[in-house]
C-alpha cells in the first residue's frame, strides 16, 4: 500500500493515487493514518487479491480452452467457406446477408441475364 | 472419415512407418519423399490423422469429460447418435462436414454449460461467472448457426443432386444404429497405432475410445 513515512517518528500516512479524468494528472488522495489507515489498506489489499484471483481464473480458463477454440475456429471457418461455395455452385444466392435462397432463374445472375 | 476397405499397413511395415513418422514430426525434411510415398501407399493414415473434424470433437470431449471415462464414452456415443440422426441418406461431403461442425458445436456448448453450472455451484466470483456466461452464450449462438447452416444446405441441396463420388450410404435406420455399430466404422486397426507412437501420454488417455484411438491433438501435427 502507498504508505508514506513522515517526521522523525516515522508516522505512516496512507495515500491513494488516482488519475484525474478531467486533467489527466495523477492526484494523491489522503486516506488517513494509524488504525484507520491500516484497516483501509487491508481492505484494499483484499480487494486487489480478489481481483487478481478473478483474472487468474479467467486466464486459466482461456488457456484451457485455447487449443480447442483454435481448432474449432479453423474448422468452422473452413466449413463456412465450403458451404457458401457449394450453395453458390448450386445456384443459390444470399441477398444482403439474408437467408440463402434458390435463384429465381435457377442458376444465378449470369444465367438470368443471358435469358 | 471412412477408412474401411483400405488395407492397413502390414506389421512389418508399421515399424518403418513409425520411424519415418517420428522423424517427420521432429521436422526432419529428409523424410519427406519416403513419407509422401507411404501416405500414397496407405491413404488410411492421412485420412484418419488429417481429419480436422475428429480433432475438434476430440478436443471438446476431452475438455468436457476430463478424467471421467463414463462421461467421455457417453459423449462419444451421443455424438455418434447425433451424427446418424442429422445426416440424411446419401448425404454429400458438404452435408457431412456441416454435421461434424454441428456436433463439435454441441460438444462445445455442453462443455460451457457444465462450466457455467459449476461456477454457480462453486460460488465463483461475479467476474468469473460473467466470463463463463459470455462463453456459454457464444457457444449457444455458434451451435444455432451450425444447425441453421445444416438445415439450409439440406433444404437447398437435395440429396439426389449430390455427386455420387461424395455420397455415403447412411445406416439403414438411424434409430436402430447402436453406438457400437457407429464406432465400428472407426474400428481400431494397425493404422491407428501409427499416430500414437510419438505421444504415448495423450494416446493412453483416449485408448478407451475406439473412435479416437491413435488420434492426437491437432497441435501435435501442425
Contacts between the chains, C-beta under 8 A, distances in Angstrom:
chain1	res1	chain2	res2	distance
A	50	B	125	6.7
A	51	B	127	7.9
A	53	B	125	7.5
A	54	B	125	5.0
A	54	B	127	4.2
A	54	B	128	5.6
A	57	B	124	7.3
A	57	B	125	7.6
A	57	B	128	5.0
A	58	B	127	7.1
A	58	B	128	6.1
A	58	B	131	4.9
A	61	B	115	7.5
A	61	B	128	7.8
A	61	B	131	7.1
A	61	B	132	7.3
A	64	B	63	6.9
A	65	B	63	6.5
A	65	B	111	7.8
A	65	B	135	7.8
A	67	B	59	6.3
A	67	B	217	6.6
A	67	B	218	7.8
A	67	B	219	5.8
A	68	B	56	7.4
A	68	B	59	3.7
A	68	B	60	5.7
A	68	B	63	5.7
A	68	B	108	7.4
A	71	B	52	7.1
A	71	B	55	5.6
A	71	B	56	5.0
A	71	B	59	5.5
A	71	B	217	8.0
A	71	B	218	5.0
A	71	B	219	8.0
A	72	B	56	5.3
A	72	B	59	7.3
A	72	B	60	7.5
A	72	B	104	6.0
A	72	B	105	7.8
A	72	B	108	6.3
A	74	B	52	7.0
A	75	B	52	5.0
A	75	B	53	6.4
A	75	B	56	4.9
A	75	B	100	7.9
A	75	B	101	6.6
A	75	B	104	6.7
A	76	B	101	6.3
A	76	B	104	8.0
A	76	B	105	8.0
A	76	B	142	7.3
A	76	B	146	7.9
A	78	B	52	7.3
A	79	B	97	5.1
A	79	B	98	6.3
A	79	B	100	7.8
A	79	B	101	4.8
A	79	B	149	7.8
A	80	B	149	7.2
A	82	B	94	6.1
A	82	B	97	6.3
A	83	B	94	6.0
A	83	B	97	7.6
A	83	B	98	6.3
A	83	B	149	5.8
A	83	B	153	6.1
A	86	B	94	4.7
A	86	B	153	7.2
A	86	B	157	6.8
A	87	B	152	7.4
A	87	B	153	7.0
A	87	B	156	6.2
A	87	B	157	7.4
A	90	B	156	6.3
A	90	B	157	5.5
A	90	B	161	7.2
A	92	B	156	5.3
A	99	B	152	7.2
A	100	B	152	5.1
A	100	B	156	6.1
A	101	B	156	7.8
A	102	B	156	6.3
